[in-house]
Structures are given as C-alpha cells and as structure tokens.
Amino acid sequence: MIQKIISQIDREQTRKEPLAPIAVGDTVKVHVTIREGDKERVQPFSGTVIAIRRGVGGGSFVVRRVSHGVAVEKIFPFQCPHVTKVEVESKARVRRAKLYFLRGRSGKQARLSRKE
C-alpha cells in the first residue's frame, strides 16, 4: 500500500524531458528558476561539474565556480523542478570520477585539458 503511494508520487515528480547529458569535467551553465516574492526569474549558474551521483532519487551533480576569489559549489538534483535547463559549454578530458582535488587548487593549476 505504502509502496504504491511512494511510486505514484515518484512518477508524478519525475522530469518529463531529460536534462542535457553531462559528464564530470564539463563546463556547464545551469538555468535555475528563482522566486522572489510573487515574481519568478531564471538565473544561470555556470561552472565545472566536479561530481555526479546516481541513485534511487534520480541523483545529483555538483557544480563549482570561482567568482572574485571565492569558490562556490552548488548541488543540483537531476529531478529538481527549479532547474529549467543545462547547457554544456565545453568538455574536458579527466581521469577521475570526482574532481575534489580542484578545491585545493587555483589559477593555472585548476585548469583541465580540453576535449576536442
């Protein structure tokens, strides 16, 4: 009984159209819907995908960007209704599944080799 209700809620809340296929190391622009009072607007958040988690709830991906010397990481669920679209700006060749080592690097050390 409870299983039926949970599966029905999951079906209702799953995203109808899939997001763009992304991989770790990609530079992406995530368009997020932000609500301020009674107004809504779409704000892009661009950065490098440093981790992807797959799982029962649809999974999530972590995007990192450095702005004015301050690093910001945001976790976006794949099934989040606030994420309107994801644009892949460039791809990089990486050899790891999680790029957490970028947290300790800045400037030229934090560059990733581009995929052609």
Salt bridges, closest charged atoms under 4 A:
GLU17 OE2 - ARG15 NH1 3.94
ASP26 OD2 - LYS91 NZ 3.12
GLU36 OE2 - ARG41 NH2 3.06
GLU40 OE2 - ARG35 NE 3.69
GLU73 OE2 - ARG64 NH1 2.90
GLU73 OE2 - ARG103 NE 2.88
GLU87 OE2 - HIS31 NE2 3.09
GLU87 OE2 - LYS85 NZ 3.27
GLU89 OE2 - LYS29 NZ 3.75
